Amino acid sequence: MDADMIFRIAMVLEFIGYQIPRSYYRRQARKTRIEEDSGESELGESKLRLVLMGLSGLGANLVGLLWIINPNWLAWSNLNLPLWLRWVGLGIGVVSIMMSYFVHRTLGKSFTPTLQTTEGHTLVTEGIYGRIRHPMYTTFFMLFASSFLMTTNWLIALFGLIYGILIFNRVRAEESMMINTFGNQYRDYMQKTGRFLPKFSDS
């Protein structure tokens, strides 16, 4: 089996492995919110940003799908990356899937796909959230990096860059919403954690 075939199979497994826990915990969180039926929420999501994030994510997925079906279709947008770097990409993908599972399990019923707080919403600070405020976004970045390195296709990197810019913009709105909801509790939490990577110093 040649390297391209290994990475094509890995891309399929990576997509499935990421979507299974995400779909499961999203369904569980939605079911919990329906049962509680608080009827009160604060929504801080930009519809334009949400659409652009969806389009950039869809674009990367379509490029990945075309590459899985036939890499030659996208030969014009391939970069000549060394084989060892592609293996690094596969490793990043495996770590991102494992990390995503723990992120979703830790969030539990607090998980929402949009910027939203509900009545009874609690600040999650345990597990991986004890070191990183937005680990789910970290897994997104890792998935884009993994897909780019395995496919060696700069189109995925471009979509990932657009998505990353939108995420940074979203995080500012999200943290502002969290401060409005939790006040000093969230400000203290920000001092102890990193945004996308662990914070190893309080300075």
Secondary structure, 3 states (H helix, E strand, C coil): CCHHHHHHHHHHHHHHHHHHHHHHHHHHHHHHHHHHCCCCEEECCCHHHHHHHHHHHHHHHHHHHHHHHCHHHHHHHECCCCHHHHHHHHHHHHHHHHHHHHHHHHHHHHCCCCCEEECCCCCCCCHHHHCECCHHHHHHHHHHHHHHHHHCEHHHHHHHHHHHHHHHHHHHHHHHHHHHHHCHHHHHHHHHCECCCCCCCCC
